[in-house]
Amino acid sequence: MFLSLTMKTVGGSADIRIDSEQEINAGLRVLRESGKLPDGSMPDFFRSQMNQTSVSAWRTFEEEQVFEGDMLIAIEQETGENAERSGH
């Protein structure tokens, strides 16, 4: 089954229509390769706005119960210099 949803990262957001059996990170890769989102880190987790749950980028949309119309928001991990500035 195909889903239409929005993926959001620090660099922006974009709508995508994708097979629910694809891994979530595959959707992000498609958006970056097509120029709809800028290159950047590949987050390991997203937050489903519809379900209010954390979903793994390494599992499929179907496995993570992501549904039509959802918005997945990247959970960016602080590393290096950013973590030091924020005290983490």
PDB file of N, CA, C and O in Angstrom:
ATOM      1  N   MET A   1       0.841  -1.160   0.000  1.00  0.00           N
ATOM      2  CA  MET A   1       0.000   0.000   0.000  1.00  0.00           C
ATOM      3  C   MET A   1       0.901   1.243   0.000  1.00  0.00           C
ATOM      4  O   MET A   1       1.944   1.263   0.653  1.00  0.00           O
ATOM      5  N   PHE A   2       0.492   2.256  -0.726  1.00  0.00           N
ATOM      6  CA  PHE A   2       1.247   3.501  -0.761  1.00  0.00           C
ATOM      7  C   PHE A   2       0.669   4.501   0.228  1.00  0.00           C
ATOM      8  O   PHE A   2      -0.543   4.576   0.426  1.00  0.00           O
ATOM      9  N   LEU A   3       1.564   5.271   0.848  1.00  0.00           N
ATOM     10  CA  LEU A   3       1.184   6.299   1.821  1.00  0.00           C
ATOM     11  C   LEU A   3       1.626   7.658   1.308  1.00  0.00           C
ATOM     12  O   LEU A   3       2.654   7.778   0.641  1.00  0.00           O
ATOM     13  N   SER A   4       0.849   8.671   1.619  1.00  0.00           N
ATOM     14  CA  SER A   4       1.268  10.057   1.404  1.00  0.00           C
ATOM     15  C   SER A   4       1.467  10.652   2.784  1.00  0.00           C
ATOM     16  O   SER A   4       0.568  10.602   3.623  1.00  0.00           O
ATOM     17  N   LEU A   5       2.653  11.218   3.022  1.00  0.00           N
ATOM     18  CA  LEU A   5       2.953  11.793   4.327  1.00  0.00           C
ATOM     19  C   LEU A   5       4.013  12.865   4.176  1.00  0.00           C
ATOM     20  O   LEU A   5       4.529  13.096   3.083  1.00  0.00           O
ATOM     21  N   THR A   6       4.331  13.512   5.276  1.00  0.00           N
ATOM     22  CA  THR A   6       5.343  14.566   5.295  1.00  0.00           C
ATOM     23  C   THR A   6       6.507  14.115   6.170  1.00  0.00           C
ATOM     24  O   THR A   6       6.315  13.561   7.252  1.00  0.00           O
ATOM     25  N   MET A   7       7.711  14.363   5.682  1.00  0.00           N
ATOM     26  CA  MET A   7       8.911  14.097   6.471  1.00  0.00           C
ATOM     27  C   MET A   7       9.580  15.432   6.744  1.00  0.00           C
ATOM     28  O   MET A   7       9.750  16.246   5.836  1.00  0.00           O
ATOM     29  N   LYS A   8       9.960  15.658   7.998  1.00  0.00           N
ATOM     30  CA  LYS A   8      10.539  16.930   8.403  1.00  0.00           C
ATOM     31  C   LYS A   8      11.871  16.695   9.090  1.00  0.00           C
ATOM     32  O   LYS A   8      11.988  15.849   9.977  1.00  0.00           O
ATOM     33  N   THR A   9      12.890  17.466   8.664  1.00  0.00           N
ATOM     34  CA  THR A   9      14.210  17.425   9.294  1.00  0.00           C
ATOM     35  C   THR A   9      14.603  18.857   9.634  1.00  0.00           C
ATOM     36  O   THR A   9      13.838  19.791   9.392  1.00  0.00           O
ATOM     37  N   VAL A  10      15.798  19.027  10.195  1.00  0.00           N
ATOM     38  CA  VAL A  10      16.296  20.358  10.516  1.00  0.00           C
ATOM     39  C   VAL A  10      16.339  21.222   9.250  1.00  0.00           C
ATOM     40  O   VAL A  10      16.113  22.430   9.321  1.00  0.00           O
ATOM     41  N   GLY A  11      16.628  20.614   8.096  1.00  0.00           N
ATOM     42  CA  GLY A  11      16.770  21.352   6.841  1.00  0.00           C
ATOM     43  C   GLY A  11      15.483  21.736   6.152  1.00  0.00           C
ATOM     44  O   GLY A  11      15.520  22.472   5.166  1.00  0.00           O
ATOM     45  N   GLY A  12      14.335  21.262   6.634  1.00  0.00           N
ATOM     46  CA  GLY A  12      13.064  21.586   6.002  1.00  0.00           C
ATOM     47  C   GLY A  12      12.107  20.409   6.053  1.00  0.00           C
ATOM     48  O   GLY A  12      12.333  19.434   6.771  1.00  0.00           O
ATOM     49  N   SER A  13      11.040  20.514   5.284  1.00  0.00           N
ATOM     50  CA  SER A  13      10.076  19.418   5.230  1.00  0.00           C
ATOM     51  C   SER A  13       9.604  19.234   3.791  1.00  0.00           C
ATOM     52  O   SER A  13       9.654  20.160   2.980  1.00  0.00           O
ATOM     53  N   ALA A  14       9.146  18.027   3.493  1.00  0.00           N
ATOM     54  CA  ALA A  14       8.678  17.718   2.145  1.00  0.00           C
ATOM     55  C   ALA A  14       7.654  16.596   2.218  1.00  0.00           C
ATOM     56  O   ALA A  14       7.696  15.740   3.102  1.00  0.00           O
ATOM     57  N   ASP A  15       6.748  16.626   1.274  1.00  0.00           N
ATOM     58  CA  ASP A  15       5.735  15.572   1.162  1.00  0.00           C
ATOM     59  C   ASP A  15       6.282  14.452   0.291  1.00  0.00           C
ATOM     60  O   ASP A  15       7.058  14.683  -0.637  1.00  0.00           O
ATOM     61  N   ILE A  16       5.859  13.232   0.612  1.00  0.00           N
ATOM     62  CA  ILE A  16       6.312  12.067  -0.143  1.00  0.00           C
ATOM     63  C   ILE A  16       5.165  11.057  -0.248  1.00  0.00           C
ATOM     64  O   ILE A  16       4.316  10.954   0.637  1.00  0.00           O
ATOM     65  N   ARG A  17       5.171  10.332  -1.339  1.00  0.00           N
ATOM     66  CA  ARG A  17       4.255   9.197  -1.513  1.00  0.00           C
ATOM     67  C   ARG A  17       5.162   7.986  -1.674  1.00  0.00           C
ATOM     68  O   ARG A  17       5.993   7.938  -2.581  1.00  0.00           O
ATOM     69  N   ILE A  18       4.995   7.002  -0.780  1.00  0.00           N
ATOM     70  CA  ILE A  18       5.951   5.887  -0.730  1.00  0.00           C
ATOM     71  C   ILE A  18       5.253   4.597  -0.311  1.00  0.00           C
ATOM     72  O   ILE A  18       4.232   4.618   0.376  1.00  0.00           O
ATOM     73  N   ASP A  19       5.821   3.484  -0.734  1.00  0.00           N
ATOM     74  CA  ASP A  19       5.315   2.163  -0.378  1.00  0.00           C
ATOM     75  C   ASP A  19       5.494   1.942   1.121  1.00  0.00           C
ATOM     76  O   ASP A  19       6.577   2.185   1.653  1.00  0.00           O
ATOM     77  N   SER A  20       4.466   1.493   1.798  1.00  0.00           N
ATOM     78  CA  SER A  20       4.516   1.295   3.248  1.00  0.00           C
ATOM     79  C   SER A  20       5.486   0.187   3.652  1.00  0.00           C
ATOM     80  O   SER A  20       5.826   0.068   4.829  1.00  0.00           O
ATOM     81  N   GLU A  21       5.937  -0.628   2.690  1.00  0.00           N
ATOM     82  CA  GLU A  21       6.888  -1.692   2.997  1.00  0.00           C
ATOM     83  C   GLU A  21       8.343  -1.235   2.868  1.00  0.00           C
ATOM     84  O   GLU A  21       9.261  -2.029   3.074  1.00  0.00           O
ATOM     85  N   GLN A  22       8.558   0.034   2.531  1.00  0.00           N
ATOM     86  CA  GLN A  22       9.906   0.604   2.470  1.00  0.00           C
ATOM     87  C   GLN A  22      10.361   1.004   3.865  1.00  0.00           C
ATOM     88  O   GLN A  22       9.540   1.325   4.724  1.00  0.00           O
ATOM     89  N   GLU A  23      11.678   0.984   4.090  1.00  0.00           N
ATOM     90  CA  GLU A  23      12.206   1.500   5.351  1.00  0.00           C
ATOM     91  C   GLU A  23      12.038   3.012   5.375  1.00  0.00           C
ATOM     92  O   GLU A  23      12.097   3.666   4.333  1.00  0.00           O
ATOM     93  N   ILE A  24      11.831   3.559   6.551  1.00  0.00           N
ATOM     94  CA  ILE A  24      11.608   4.995   6.704  1.00  0.00           C
ATOM     95  C   ILE A  24      12.805   5.786   6.187  1.00  0.00           C
ATOM     96  O   ILE A  24      12.627   6.823   5.546  1.00  0.00           O
ATOM     97  N   ASN A  25      14.023   5.313   6.455  1.00  0.00           N
ATOM     98  CA  ASN A  25      15.193   6.051   5.975  1.00  0.00           C
ATOM     99  C   ASN A  25      15.277   6.065   4.452  1.00  0.00           C
ATOM    100  O   ASN A  25      15.921   6.949   3.887  1.00  0.00           O
ATOM    101  N   ALA A  26      14.641   5.108   3.775  1.00  0.00           N
ATOM    102  CA  ALA A  26      14.597   5.115   2.311  1.00  0.00           C
ATOM    103  C   ALA A  26      13.793   6.317   1.820  1.00  0.00           C
ATOM    104  O   ALA A  26      14.134   6.917   0.801  1.00  0.00           O
ATOM    105  N   GLY A  27      12.744   6.664   2.528  1.00  0.00           N
ATOM    106  CA  GLY A  27      11.949   7.840   2.170  1.00  0.00           C
ATOM    107  C   GLY A  27      12.764   9.116   2.286  1.00  0.00           C
ATOM    108  O   GLY A  27      12.693   9.992   1.424  1.00  0.00           O
ATOM    109  N   LEU A  28      13.530   9.213   3.349  1.00  0.00           N
ATOM    110  CA  LEU A  28      14.382  10.384   3.543  1.00  0.00           C
ATOM    111  C   LEU A  28      15.442  10.463   2.443  1.00  0.00           C
ATOM    112  O   LEU A  28      15.723  11.544   1.924  1.00  0.00           O
ATOM    113  N   ARG A  29      16.027   9.321   2.092  1.00  0.00           N
ATOM    114  CA  ARG A  29      17.030   9.277   1.021  1.00  0.00           C
ATOM    115  C   ARG A  29      16.438   9.761  -0.308  1.00  0.00           C
ATOM    116  O   ARG A  29      17.076  10.523  -1.035  1.00  0.00           O
ATOM    117  N   VAL A  30      15.222   9.316  -0.619  1.00  0.00           N
ATOM    118  CA  VAL A  30      14.556   9.723  -1.859  1.00  0.00           C
ATOM    119  C   VAL A  30      14.378  11.241  -1.899  1.00  0.00           C
ATOM    120  O   VAL A  30      14.631  11.878  -2.922  1.00  0.00           O
ATOM    121  N   LEU A  31      13.940  11.815  -0.773  1.00  0.00           N
ATOM    122  CA  LEU A  31      13.729  13.264  -0.714  1.00  0.00           C
ATOM    123  C   LEU A  31      15.041  14.027  -0.873  1.00  0.00           C
ATOM    124  O   LEU A  31      15.071  15.078  -1.513  1.00  0.00           O
ATOM    125  N   ARG A  32      16.100  13.519  -0.309  1.00  0.00           N
ATOM    126  CA  ARG A  32      17.406  14.191  -0.434  1.00  0.00           C
ATOM    127  C   ARG A  32      17.968  14.057  -1.843  1.00  0.00           C
ATOM    128  O   ARG A  32      18.499  15.020  -2.397  1.00  0.00           O
ATOM    129  N   GLU A  33      17.854  12.862  -2.427  1.00  0.00           N
ATOM    130  CA  GLU A  33      18.372  12.651  -3.783  1.00  0.00           C
ATOM    131  C   GLU A  33      17.606  13.467  -4.820  1.00  0.00           C
ATOM    132  O   GLU A  33      18.170  13.856  -5.843  1.00  0.00           O
ATOM    133  N   SER A  34      16.332  13.725  -4.564  1.00  0.00           N
ATOM    134  CA  SER A  34      15.528  14.500  -5.513  1.00  0.00           C
ATOM    135  C   SER A  34      15.650  16.005  -5.279  1.00  0.00           C
ATOM    136  O   SER A  34      15.057  16.798  -6.011  1.00  0.00           O
ATOM    137  N   GLY A  35      16.417  16.401  -4.259  1.00  0.00           N
ATOM    138  CA  GLY A  35      16.621  17.813  -3.978  1.00  0.00           C
ATOM    139  C   GLY A  35      15.507  18.470  -3.177  1.00  0.00           C
ATOM    140  O   GLY A  35      15.518  19.688  -2.998  1.00  0.00           O
ATOM    141  N   LYS A  36      14.545  17.692  -2.690  1.00  0.00           N
ATOM    142  CA  LYS A  36      13.435  18.259  -1.911  1.00  0.00           C
ATOM    143  C   LYS A  36      13.833  18.556  -0.470  1.00  0.00           C
ATOM    144  O   LYS A  36      13.202  19.379   0.194  1.00  0.00           O
ATOM    145  N   LEU A  37      14.881  17.888   0.012  1.00  0.00           N
ATOM    146  CA  LEU A  37      15.454  18.169   1.331  1.00  0.00           C
ATOM    147  C   LEU A  37      16.962  18.259   1.176  1.00  0.00           C
ATOM    148  O   LEU A  37      17.546  17.516   0.387  1.00  0.00           O
ATOM    149  N   PRO A  38      17.603  19.158   1.917  1.00  0.00           N
ATOM    150  CA  PRO A  38      19.064  19.269   1.820  1.00  0.00           C
ATOM    151  C   PRO A  38      19.750  18.052   2.440  1.00  0.00           C
ATOM    152  O   PRO A  38      19.187  17.360   3.289  1.00  0.00           O
ATOM    153  N   ASP A  39      20.984  17.814   1.988  1.00  0.00           N
ATOM    154  CA  ASP A  39      21.789  16.737   2.590  1.00  0.00           C
ATOM    155  C   ASP A  39      22.029  17.055   4.057  1.00  0.00           C
ATOM    156  O   ASP A  39      22.054  18.217   4.462  1.00  0.00           O
ATOM    157  N   GLY A  40      22.199  16.033   4.821  1.00  0.00           N
ATOM    158  CA  GLY A  40      22.460  16.208   6.249  1.00  0.00           C
ATOM    159  C   GLY A  40      22.588  14.864   6.908  1.00  0.00           C
ATOM    160  O   GLY A  40      22.763  13.843   6.242  1.00  0.00           O
ATOM    161  N   SER A  41      22.501  14.867   8.209  1.00  0.00           N
ATOM    162  CA  SER A  41      22.621  13.615   8.946  1.00  0.00           C
ATOM    163  C   SER A  41      21.420  12.724   8.661  1.00  0.00           C
ATOM    164  O   SER A  41      20.349  13.196   8.279  1.00  0.00           O
ATOM    165  N   MET A  42      21.621  11.431   8.855  1.00  0.00           N
ATOM    166  CA  MET A  42      20.526  10.473   8.704  1.00  0.00           C
ATOM    167  C   MET A  42      20.081  10.094  10.117  1.00  0.00           C
ATOM    168  O   MET A  42      20.726   9.272  10.768  1.00  0.00           O
ATOM    169  N   PRO A  43      19.000  10.676  10.588  1.00  0.00           N
ATOM    170  CA  PRO A  43      18.554  10.376  11.951  1.00  0.00           C
ATOM    171  C   PRO A  43      18.135   8.914  12.091  1.00  0.00           C
ATOM    172  O   PRO A  43      17.635   8.302  11.147  1.00  0.00           O
ATOM    173  N   ASP A  44      18.347   8.375  13.278  1.00  0.00           N
ATOM    174  CA  ASP A  44      17.939   6.996  13.555  1.00  0.00           C
ATOM    175  C   ASP A  44      16.475   6.915  13.976  1.00  0.00           C
ATOM    176  O   ASP A  44      15.855   5.855  13.892  1.00  0.00           O
ATOM    177  N   PHE A  45      15.927   8.045  14.429  1.00  0.00           N
ATOM    178  CA  PHE A  45      14.542   8.041  14.914  1.00  0.00           C
ATOM    179  C   PHE A  45      13.777   9.263  14.431  1.00  0.00           C
ATOM    180  O   PHE A  45      14.347  10.330  14.201  1.00  0.00           O
ATOM    181  N   PHE A  46      12.484   9.080  14.285  1.00  0.00           N
ATOM    182  CA  PHE A  46      11.547  10.143  13.962  1.00  0.00           C
ATOM    183  C   PHE A  46      10.420  10.103  14.980  1.00  0.00           C
ATOM    184  O   PHE A  46      10.194   9.075  15.619  1.00  0.00           O
ATOM    185  N   ARG A  47       9.719  11.203  15.133  1.00  0.00           N
ATOM    186  CA  ARG A  47       8.521  11.242  15.969  1.00  0.00           C
ATOM    187  C   ARG A  47       7.330  11.284  15.032  1.00  0.00           C
ATOM    188  O   ARG A  47       7.254  12.138  14.148  1.00  0.00           O
ATOM    189  N   SER A  48       6.394  10.354  15.229  1.00  0.00           N
ATOM    190  CA  SER A  48       5.147  10.343  14.476  1.00  0.00           C
ATOM    191  C   SER A  48       4.199  11.352  15.118  1.00  0.00           C
ATOM    192  O   SER A  48       3.815  11.206  16.279  1.00  0.00           O
ATOM    193  N   GLN A  49       3.828  12.375  14.351  1.00  0.00           N
ATOM    194  CA  GLN A  49       2.930  13.388  14.900  1.00  0.00           C
ATOM    195  C   GLN A  49       1.544  12.801  15.164  1.00  0.00           C
ATOM    196  O   GLN A  49       0.874  13.196  16.118  1.00  0.00           O
ATOM    197  N   MET A  50       1.119  11.876  14.337  1.00  0.00           N
ATOM    198  CA  MET A  50      -0.210  11.288  14.486  1.00  0.00           C
ATOM    199  C   MET A  50      -0.303  10.392  15.722  1.00  0.00           C
ATOM    200  O   MET A  50      -1.263  10.476  16.487  1.00  0.00           O
ATOM    201  N   ASN A  51       0.704   9.532  15.910  1.00  0.00           N
ATOM    202  CA  ASN A  51       0.685   8.567  17.017  1.00  0.00           C
ATOM    203  C   ASN A  51       1.385   9.073  18.274  1.00  0.00           C
ATOM    204  O   ASN A  51       1.234   8.489  19.347  1.00  0.00           O
ATOM    205  N   GLN A  52       2.151  10.158  18.147  1.00  0.00           N
ATOM    206  CA  GLN A  52       2.953  10.688  19.259  1.00  0.00           C
ATOM    207  C   GLN A  52       3.899   9.623  19.811  1.00  0.00           C
ATOM    208  O   GLN A  52       4.052   9.475  21.024  1.00  0.00           O
ATOM    209  N   THR A  53       4.530   8.886  18.892  1.00  0.00           N
ATOM    210  CA  THR A  53       5.491   7.851  19.281  1.00  0.00           C
ATOM    211  C   THR A  53       6.792   8.052  18.521  1.00  0.00           C
ATOM    212  O   THR A  53       6.821   8.713  17.483  1.00  0.00           O
ATOM    213  N   SER A  54       7.861   7.480  19.041  1.00  0.00           N
ATOM    214  CA  SER A  54       9.150   7.479  18.371  1.00  0.00           C
ATOM    215  C   SER A  54       9.185   6.270  17.447  1.00  0.00           C
ATOM    216  O   SER A  54       8.810   5.168  17.845  1.00  0.00           O
ATOM    217  N   VAL A  55       9.639   6.479  16.203  1.00  0.00           N
ATOM    218  CA  VAL A  55       9.716   5.383  15.242  1.00  0.00           C
ATOM    219  C   VAL A  55      11.143   5.253  14.723  1.00  0.00           C
ATOM    220  O   VAL A  55      11.830   6.254  14.518  1.00  0.00           O
ATOM    221  N   SER A  56      11.578   4.030  14.513  1.00  0.00           N
ATOM    222  CA  SER A  56      12.923   3.764  14.029  1.00  0.00           C
ATOM    223  C   SER A  56      12.997   3.978  12.523  1.00  0.00           C
ATOM    224  O   SER A  56      12.135   3.515  11.776  1.00  0.00           O
ATOM    225  N   ALA A  57      14.037   4.687  12.085  1.00  0.00           N
ATOM    226  CA  ALA A  57      14.249   4.916  10.662  1.00  0.00           C
ATOM    227  C   ALA A  57      14.660   3.637   9.940  1.00  0.00           C
ATOM    228  O   ALA A  57      14.631   3.583   8.711  1.00  0.00           O
ATOM    229  N   TRP A  58      15.038   2.614  10.692  1.00  0.00           N
ATOM    230  CA  TRP A  58      15.534   1.370  10.113  1.00  0.00           C
ATOM    231  C   TRP A  58      14.447   0.309   9.967  1.00  0.00           C
ATOM    232  O   TRP A  58      14.722  -0.815   9.547  1.00  0.00           O
ATOM    233  N   ARG A  59      13.217   0.670  10.316  1.00  0.00           N
ATOM    234  CA  ARG A  59      12.084  -0.244  10.140  1.00  0.00           C
ATOM    235  C   ARG A  59      11.166   0.329   9.065  1.00  0.00           C
ATOM    236  O   ARG A  59      11.318   1.481   8.659  1.00  0.00           O
ATOM    237  N   THR A  60      10.222  -0.473   8.609  1.00  0.00           N
ATOM    238  CA  THR A  60       9.336  -0.002   7.551  1.00  0.00           C
ATOM    239  C   THR A  60       8.227   0.875   8.132  1.00  0.00           C
ATOM    240  O   THR A  60       7.954   0.854   9.332  1.00  0.00           O
ATOM    241  N   PHE A  61       7.599   1.644   7.246  1.00  0.00           N
ATOM    242  CA  PHE A  61       6.456   2.460   7.653  1.00  0.00           C
ATOM    243  C   PHE A  61       5.372   1.564   8.251  1.00  0.00           C
ATOM    244  O   PHE A  61       4.734   1.910   9.244  1.00  0.00           O
ATOM    245  N   GLU A  62       5.183   0.411   7.625  1.00  0.00           N
ATOM    246  CA  GLU A  62       4.170  -0.537   8.087  1.00  0.00           C
ATOM    247  C   GLU A  62       4.504  -1.081   9.480  1.00  0.00           C
ATOM    248  O   GLU A  62       3.638  -1.114  10.353  1.00  0.00           O
ATOM    249  N   GLU A  63       5.743  -1.504   9.689  1.00  0.00           N
ATOM    250  CA  GLU A  63       6.159  -2.036  10.989  1.00  0.00           C
ATOM    251  C   GLU A  63       5.974  -1.005  12.102  1.00  0.00           C
ATOM    252  O   GLU A  63       5.613  -1.354  13.226  1.00  0.00           O
ATOM    253  N   GLU A  64       6.223   0.260  11.782  1.00  0.00           N
ATOM    254  CA  GLU A  64       6.117   1.326  12.782  1.00  0.00           C
ATOM    255  C   GLU A  64       4.716   1.941  12.850  1.00  0.00           C
ATOM    256  O   GLU A  64       4.489   2.913  13.571  1.00  0.00           O
ATOM    257  N   GLN A  65       3.799   1.372  12.105  1.00  0.00           N
ATOM    258  CA  GLN A  65       2.398   1.813  12.094  1.00  0.00           C
ATOM    259  C   GLN A  65       2.262   3.304  11.776  1.00  0.00           C
ATOM    260  O   GLN A  65       1.552   4.047  12.453  1.00  0.00           O
ATOM    261  N   VAL A  66       2.972   3.709  10.715  1.00  0.00           N
ATOM    262  CA  VAL A  66       2.849   5.064  10.194  1.00  0.00           C
ATOM    263  C   VAL A  66       1.724   5.036   9.173  1.00  0.00           C
ATOM    264  O   VAL A  66       1.699   4.178   8.290  1.00  0.00           O
ATOM    265  N   PHE A  67       0.794   5.972   9.295  1.00  0.00           N
ATOM    266  CA  PHE A  67      -0.407   5.958   8.474  1.00  0.00           C
ATOM    267  C   PHE A  67      -0.474   7.144   7.512  1.00  0.00           C
ATOM    268  O   PHE A  67       0.266   8.118   7.649  1.00  0.00           O
ATOM    269  N   GLU A  68      -1.358   7.040   6.557  1.00  0.00           N
ATOM    270  CA  GLU A  68      -1.637   8.089   5.580  1.00  0.00           C
ATOM    271  C   GLU A  68      -1.835   9.433   6.278  1.00  0.00           C
ATOM    272  O   GLU A  68      -2.577   9.531   7.255  1.00  0.00           O
ATOM    273  N   GLY A  69      -1.165  10.464   5.771  1.00  0.00           N
ATOM    274  CA  GLY A  69      -1.343  11.805   6.302  1.00  0.00           C
ATOM    275  C   GLY A  69      -0.481  12.153   7.505  1.00  0.00           C
ATOM    276  O   GLY A  69      -0.539  13.281   7.995  1.00  0.00           O
ATOM    277  N   ASP A  70       0.312  11.216   7.986  1.00  0.00           N
ATOM    278  CA  ASP A  70       1.151  11.459   9.163  1.00  0.00           C
ATOM    279  C   ASP A  70       2.283  12.424   8.816  1.00  0.00           C
ATOM    280  O   ASP A  70       2.574  12.649   7.641  1.00  0.00           O
ATOM    281  N   MET A  71       2.911  12.987   9.829  1.00  0.00           N
ATOM    282  CA  MET A  71       4.127  13.775   9.668  1.00  0.00           C
ATOM    283  C   MET A  71       5.189  13.149  10.558  1.00  0.00           C
ATOM    284  O   MET A  71       4.993  12.986  11.762  1.00  0.00           O
ATOM    285  N   LEU A  72       6.322  12.798   9.946  1.00  0.00           N
ATOM    286  CA  LEU A  72       7.442  12.255  10.700  1.00  0.00           C
ATOM    287  C   LEU A  72       8.468  13.355  10.880  1.00  0.00           C
ATOM    288  O   LEU A  72       8.947  13.935   9.905  1.00  0.00           O
ATOM    289  N   ILE A  73       8.806  13.641  12.130  1.00  0.00           N
ATOM    290  CA  ILE A  73       9.735  14.708  12.464  1.00  0.00           C
ATOM    291  C   ILE A  73      11.023  14.070  12.982  1.00  0.00           C
ATOM    292  O   ILE A  73      11.005  13.314  13.953  1.00  0.00           O
ATOM    293  N   ALA A  74      12.139  14.383  12.323  1.00  0.00           N
ATOM    294  CA  ALA A  74      13.430  13.798  12.692  1.00  0.00           C
ATOM    295  C   ALA A  74      13.791  14.175  14.117  1.00  0.00           C
ATOM    296  O   ALA A  74      13.647  15.327  14.526  1.00  0.00           O
ATOM    297  N   ILE A  75      14.262  13.190  14.868  1.00  0.00           N
ATOM    298  CA  ILE A  75      14.796  13.422  16.205  1.00  0.00           C
ATOM    299  C   ILE A  75      16.301  13.503  16.030  1.00  0.00           C
ATOM    300  O   ILE A  75      16.971  12.480  15.898  1.00  0.00           O
ATOM    301  N   GLU A  76      16.831  14.715  16.027  1.00  0.00           N
ATOM    302  CA  GLU A  76      18.260  14.936  15.810  1.00  0.00           C
ATOM    303  C   GLU A  76      18.997  14.749  17.122  1.00  0.00           C
ATOM    304  O   GLU A  76      18.607  15.315  18.143  1.00  0.00           O
ATOM    305  N   GLN A  77      20.050  13.965  17.100  1.00  0.00           N
ATOM    306  CA  GLN A  77      20.866  13.756  18.290  1.00  0.00           C
ATOM    307  C   GLN A  77      21.954  14.801  18.318  1.00  0.00           C
ATOM    308  O   GLN A  77      22.571  15.100  17.296  1.00  0.00           O
ATOM    309  N   GLU A  78      22.187  15.357  19.498  1.00  0.00           N
ATOM    310  CA  GLU A  78      23.264  16.324  19.654  1.00  0.00           C
ATOM    311  C   GLU A  78      24.583  15.579  19.758  1.00  0.00           C
ATOM    312  O   GLU A  78      24.716  14.625  20.524  1.00  0.00           O
ATOM    313  N   THR A  79      25.545  16.027  18.984  1.00  0.00           N
ATOM    314  CA  THR A  79      26.864  15.408  19.039  1.00  0.00           C
ATOM    315  C   THR A  79      27.933  16.485  19.060  1.00  0.00           C
ATOM    316  O   THR A  79      27.703  17.616  18.632  1.00  0.00           O
ATOM    317  N   GLY A  80      29.076  16.129  19.550  1.00  0.00           N
ATOM    318  CA  GLY A  80      30.237  17.003  19.495  1.00  0.00           C
ATOM    319  C   GLY A  80      30.004  18.379  20.079  1.00  0.00           C
ATOM    320  O   GLY A  80      29.583  18.524  21.227  1.00  0.00           O
ATOM    321  N   GLU A  81      30.288  19.398  19.263  1.00  0.00           N
ATOM    322  CA  GLU A  81      30.261  20.781  19.707  1.00  0.00           C
ATOM    323  C   GLU A  81      28.881  21.226  20.203  1.00  0.00           C
ATOM    324  O   GLU A  81      28.783  21.933  21.206  1.00  0.00           O
ATOM    325  N   ASN A  82      27.808  20.814  19.501  1.00  0.00           N
ATOM    326  CA  ASN A  82      26.456  21.208  19.933  1.00  0.00           C
ATOM    327  C   ASN A  82      26.115  20.655  21.307  1.00  0.00           C
ATOM    328  O   ASN A  82      25.492  21.342  22.116  1.00  0.00           O
ATOM    329  N   ALA A  83      26.518  19.423  21.576  1.00  0.00           N
ATOM    330  CA  ALA A  83      26.233  18.811  22.876  1.00  0.00           C
ATOM    331  C   ALA A  83      27.000  19.530  23.980  1.00  0.00           C
ATOM    332  O   ALA A  83      26.482  19.719  25.081  1.00  0.00           O
ATOM    333  N   GLU A  84      28.233  19.929  23.685  1.00  0.00           N
ATOM    334  CA  GLU A  84      29.029  20.626  24.695  1.00  0.00           C
ATOM    335  C   GLU A  84      28.420  21.980  25.039  1.00  0.00           C
ATOM    336  O   GLU A  84      28.412  22.377  26.205  1.00  0.00           O
ATOM    337  N   ARG A  85      27.907  22.698  24.028  1.00  0.00           N
ATOM    338  CA  ARG A  85      27.309  24.006  24.275  1.00  0.00           C
ATOM    339  C   ARG A  85      26.042  23.906  25.117  1.00  0.00           C
ATOM    340  O   ARG A  85      25.766  24.779  25.940  1.00  0.00           O
ATOM    341  N   SER A  86      25.276  22.843  24.909  1.00  0.00           N
ATOM    342  CA  SER A  86      24.007  22.728  25.641  1.00  0.00           C
ATOM    343  C   SER A  86      24.184  22.018  26.994  1.00  0.00           C
ATOM    344  O   SER A  86      23.238  21.912  27.775  1.00  0.00           O
ATOM    345  N   GLY A  87      25.418  21.531  27.261  1.00  0.00           N
ATOM    346  CA  GLY A  87      25.690  20.900  28.549  1.00  0.00           C
ATOM    347  C   GLY A  87      25.310  19.446  28.616  1.00  0.00           C
ATOM    348  O   GLY A  87      25.210  18.899  29.715  1.00  0.00           O
ATOM    349  N   HIS A  88      25.089  18.778  27.472  1.00  0.00           N
ATOM    350  CA  HIS A  88      24.742  17.346  27.459  1.00  0.00           C
ATOM    351  C   HIS A  88      25.943  16.487  27.233  1.00  0.00           C
ATOM    352  O   HIS A  88      25.827  15.262  27.193  1.00  0.00           O
TER     353      HIS A  88
END
